[in-house]
Amino acid sequence: MTQSWLAAAGNRVLLSLTTFPNLGDSINVVIITIATTATAGLIATTSGFIDPIEDFDPPWRRRHDDNDIGSCCHRFSHWSMKPISAFFFPSLAEEFFWRGILIAPHPSEVIATNAATSGVFSSPMLLRRAGLVLGIHVLLHPLAGYTCWPRGRKVFCDWRFLVSATIVLGGATLSYLVSGGSVWAAALTHGLPVALWRDFFGGEALLMKSKTENENENDTNSGEKT
């Protein structure tokens, strides 16, 4: 049974990597990407999670900042490399696992059966699986903050981040489905808001601040115990 599950998962991975949307589906993916990015950005702004004026700090401003961590690397690379990397990690890496491996059956198999892209939305099993994976993916963020990635604890447990993450990852799920199961389409929808928040609107600085606060809190607690 384990071997059959692994074989099926491997087949889904191969299909998700080799499936590319046609022109019509690509337009839908772009619309979804813009809509979910704008919606998440609007909610983050109105809730105070992001201040679009105060937090705006594009990577080209930090290129020659001697106080910036990794500034020595910035001198030898174009500023665009950092935001572009967001489309590969965490976006493509996460979509490869959460959508490519865990969503079953692969949308292309449903489309082949129904002979239309809209067929993916007529499969209750596929939609239930996609919704379940989405929910677990969102909830894993605060869990990771309390376990393996304390750097992001305060950010990942912030309800404003979680609402925005639900919108972004929901859009990635939708792009994956309408593209016929392309992990590249999902990574595009996932990667754009991540790159904007992390590299243009202070997301990385916020995570680093959270890391410092956690370390100071741990030092304080250790001091009180001694």
C-alpha positions as CSV (number, residue, x, y, z in Angstrom):
1,M,0.0,0.0,0.0
2,T,2.9,2.4,0.9
3,Q,4.6,1.6,-2.4
4,S,1.4,2.3,-4.4
5,W,0.9,5.6,-2.6
6,L,4.4,6.6,-3.3
7,A,4.0,5.6,-6.9
8,A,0.8,7.7,-7.2
9,A,2.5,10.7,-5.5
10,G,5.5,10.4,-7.8
11,N,3.1,10.4,-10.8
12,R,1.4,13.5,-9.5
13,V,4.7,15.3,-9.0
14,L,5.7,14.5,-12.6
15,L,2.4,15.7,-14.0
16,S,2.5,18.9,-11.9
17,L,6.0,19.7,-13.2
18,T,5.2,18.9,-16.8
19,T,1.8,20.5,-17.0
20,F,1.7,24.0,-18.5
21,P,-1.5,26.1,-18.9
22,N,-2.7,27.0,-22.4
23,L,-3.3,30.7,-23.3
24,G,-6.8,30.9,-21.9
25,D,-5.8,29.2,-18.6
26,S,-2.7,31.4,-18.4
27,I,-4.9,34.5,-18.5
28,N,-7.0,33.1,-15.7
29,V,-3.9,32.4,-13.7
30,V,-2.7,36.0,-14.2
31,I,-6.2,37.3,-13.2
32,I,-6.2,35.1,-10.1
33,T,-2.6,36.2,-9.2
34,I,-3.4,39.9,-9.5
35,A,-6.8,39.6,-7.7
36,T,-5.5,37.6,-4.7
37,T,-2.3,39.7,-4.4
38,A,-4.4,42.9,-4.4
39,T,-7.0,41.5,-1.9
40,A,-4.3,40.3,0.5
41,G,-2.5,43.6,0.2
42,L,-5.7,45.5,0.9
43,I,-6.5,43.5,4.0
44,A,-2.9,43.7,5.2
45,T,-3.0,47.5,4.8
46,T,-6.4,48.2,6.3
47,S,-5.7,46.0,9.3
48,G,-2.4,47.7,9.9
49,F,-0.2,44.7,9.2
50,I,1.5,46.7,6.5
51,D,2.0,50.5,6.1
52,P,2.5,50.9,2.4
53,I,4.4,54.2,2.9
54,E,6.4,53.6,6.0
55,D,7.2,50.0,5.2
56,F,8.2,50.5,1.6
57,D,11.8,49.5,1.4
58,P,12.7,48.2,-2.1
59,P,15.8,46.0,-2.4
60,W,17.7,48.5,-4.6
61,R,17.8,50.9,-1.6
62,R,19.6,48.3,0.5
63,R,22.1,47.3,-2.1
64,H,24.9,49.4,-0.7
65,D,23.8,49.5,2.9
66,D,26.8,48.4,5.0
67,N,24.5,47.6,7.9
68,D,22.4,45.2,5.9
69,I,23.1,41.6,6.6
70,G,24.6,40.0,3.5
71,S,25.4,43.4,1.9
72,C,28.7,41.9,0.7
73,C,26.7,39.6,-1.4
74,H,24.5,42.4,-2.7
75,R,27.5,44.1,-4.2
76,F,28.0,41.2,-6.6
77,S,24.4,40.5,-7.6
78,H,21.6,42.4,-9.1
79,W,19.0,43.6,-6.6
80,S,16.3,41.7,-8.6
81,M,17.7,38.4,-7.6
82,K,16.3,38.5,-4.1
83,P,12.6,39.0,-5.1
84,I,13.0,36.5,-8.0
85,S,14.2,33.9,-5.5
86,A,10.8,34.2,-3.7
87,F,9.2,32.4,-6.7
88,F,11.5,29.4,-6.1
89,F,11.7,29.4,-2.3
90,P,9.4,29.3,-0.5
91,S,6.8,29.4,-3.4
92,L,7.8,26.7,-5.8
93,A,9.2,24.4,-3.0
94,E,6.0,24.7,-1.0
95,E,3.7,24.3,-4.0
96,F,5.6,21.3,-5.2
97,F,4.8,19.6,-1.9
98,W,1.4,20.9,-0.9
99,R,-0.3,21.0,-4.3
100,G,1.9,18.7,-6.4
101,I,2.2,15.8,-4.0
102,L,-0.8,16.1,-1.6
103,I,-3.7,17.0,-3.9
104,A,-5.2,13.9,-5.4
105,P,-6.1,13.0,-8.0
106,H,-4.1,15.2,-10.3
107,P,-6.4,17.8,-12.0
108,S,-5.3,16.6,-15.5
109,E,-6.8,13.2,-14.8
110,V,-10.1,14.8,-13.9
111,I,-10.0,17.0,-16.9
112,A,-9.3,14.0,-19.2
113,T,-12.3,12.3,-17.8
114,N,-14.6,15.4,-18.1
115,A,-13.0,16.7,-21.3
116,A,-13.0,20.3,-20.0
117,T,-11.0,22.4,-17.6
118,S,-14.2,23.2,-15.7
119,G,-14.3,19.5,-14.9
120,V,-12.0,20.0,-11.9
121,F,-14.8,21.9,-10.2
122,S,-17.2,19.1,-10.7
123,S,-15.1,16.7,-8.7
124,P,-16.1,16.8,-5.0
125,M,-13.2,14.6,-4.0
126,L,-10.6,16.8,-5.6
127,L,-12.1,20.0,-4.2
128,R,-12.4,18.5,-0.7
129,R,-8.7,17.4,-0.8
130,A,-7.6,20.8,-2.1
131,G,-9.5,22.5,0.7
132,L,-8.1,20.2,3.3
133,V,-4.6,20.7,2.1
134,L,-5.1,24.5,2.0
135,G,-6.3,24.5,5.6
136,I,-3.4,22.5,6.9
137,H,-0.9,24.5,4.9
138,V,-2.2,27.8,6.6
139,L,-2.3,26.3,10.1
140,L,1.2,24.9,9.8
141,H,2.6,28.4,9.9
142,P,1.9,29.1,13.6
143,L,2.9,25.5,14.4
144,A,6.2,26.0,12.7
145,G,6.7,29.2,14.7
146,Y,6.4,27.3,17.9
147,T,8.6,24.4,16.8
148,C,11.1,24.5,14.1
149,W,11.1,28.1,13.0
150,P,10.8,30.4,16.1
151,R,12.1,33.3,14.0
152,G,8.6,33.7,12.5
153,R,6.5,32.9,15.7
154,K,5.0,36.4,16.3
155,V,4.4,37.0,12.6
156,F,3.0,33.6,11.8
157,C,0.6,33.8,14.8
158,D,-0.7,37.2,13.8
159,W,-4.3,36.8,12.6
160,R,-3.7,39.5,9.9
161,F,-0.9,37.4,8.5
162,L,-3.0,34.2,8.6
163,V,-5.9,35.9,6.8
164,S,-3.6,37.2,4.1
165,A,-1.9,33.8,3.8
166,T,-5.3,32.1,3.4
167,I,-6.1,34.4,0.5
168,V,-2.7,34.0,-1.1
169,L,-2.6,30.2,-0.7
170,G,-6.2,29.9,-1.7
171,G,-5.3,31.8,-4.9
172,A,-2.4,29.4,-5.5
173,T,-4.7,26.4,-5.0
174,L,-7.2,28.0,-7.5
175,S,-4.4,28.6,-10.0
176,Y,-3.2,25.0,-9.7
177,L,-6.7,23.8,-10.4
178,V,-7.6,26.1,-13.4
179,S,-4.2,25.4,-15.0
180,G,-4.9,21.7,-15.1
181,G,-2.5,21.0,-12.2
182,S,0.6,23.1,-13.0
183,V,2.8,23.7,-10.0
184,W,4.4,26.6,-12.0
185,A,1.1,28.4,-12.1
186,A,0.6,27.9,-8.4
187,A,4.1,29.2,-7.7
188,L,3.4,32.4,-9.7
189,T,0.3,33.2,-7.6
190,H,2.1,32.3,-4.4
191,G,5.4,34.0,-5.3
192,L,4.2,37.5,-6.3
193,P,2.7,38.5,-2.9
194,V,5.6,36.8,-1.1
195,A,8.2,38.8,-3.1
196,L,6.3,42.1,-2.6
197,W,5.8,41.6,1.2
198,R,9.2,40.1,2.0
199,D,11.4,42.2,-0.2
200,F,9.5,45.5,-0.8
201,F,7.3,46.1,2.2
202,G,9.4,45.1,5.2
203,G,8.5,41.4,5.6
204,E,12.0,40.2,6.1
205,A,12.8,43.0,8.5
206,L,9.7,42.1,10.5
207,L,10.7,38.5,10.7
208,M,14.2,39.5,11.8
209,K,12.7,41.8,14.5
210,S,10.5,38.9,15.6
211,K,13.6,36.7,15.9
212,T,15.4,39.3,18.0
213,E,12.5,39.7,20.3
214,N,12.2,36.0,20.8
215,E,15.9,35.7,21.6
216,N,15.6,38.5,24.1
217,E,12.5,37.0,25.7
218,N,14.3,33.6,26.0
219,D,17.4,35.3,27.6
220,T,15.1,37.1,30.0
221,N,13.3,33.9,31.0
222,S,16.6,32.1,31.4
223,G,17.9,34.9,33.7
224,E,14.8,34.7,35.8
225,K,15.1,31.0,36.3
226,T,18.7,31.3,37.4
